[in-house]
Every structure is written in structure tokens, then in C-alpha cells.
């Protein structure tokens, strides 16, 4: 693992398009959305996304860390996370009660987690 902490160990990843352009931003949006949904601002949610992505690349991957995975996870995750955060906030009406409120919260959850 300590080898992955060295900048020289980072190599370009030839992963599949779907993995690099969809899966990595999705996972980055999970980091970002976790903070946005708990009351943090946009800019307060950015550092945890960067840190979470770095930790994953450096400590949890079986492969060498990859700069393109890091970039896609961070910036794609921030963009996707903010879009789904704003969309889910538009779906939920805090003034409704009962079934209508439950339905809107379930729909908002599905939107936020489908990012």
C-alpha cells in the first residue's frame, strides 16, 4: 500500500468507457451527496469528495492508482452529485404530509441514488 502513496506509482488506467465515465462519477457523487444531504454547502462538500477519491485510489484499489480515475471520480462526482441533489430538492415539498410526502421522498431518493 505504501507504494501507492508515491506519485511515481500512479499510472493511466485503460478501463472501460462505462467504468471511467459512469461508474467513477457515480461513486464520487456518493461522497459528495453524503455531505450535501447533511447540510454542507457546495464548497464544503468538495474536499471530502477529493479526499474520499484519493483514499480509494491509494488504499483500496487492487491496481495502481490512476489519475484519470481520480479526476473522473472527483469532478464527475461533484457535478453529478450537485445535479441530483438539486433535482431531489425540487421533488420533495416540505409542506406536504401523508402519502404524497412519502411518495415524493421515495422518488427523490431514487433520483439521488441513480446519479
Buried (B, 14 or more C-beta within 10 A) or exposed (E): EEEBEEEEEBEEBEBEEEEBBBBBBBBBBBBBBBBBBEEBEBEEBBEBBBEBBBEBBBEEBEEBBBEBBBBBBBBBBBBBBBBBBEEBBEBBEEEEEEEEBEEBBEEBEEBBEEB
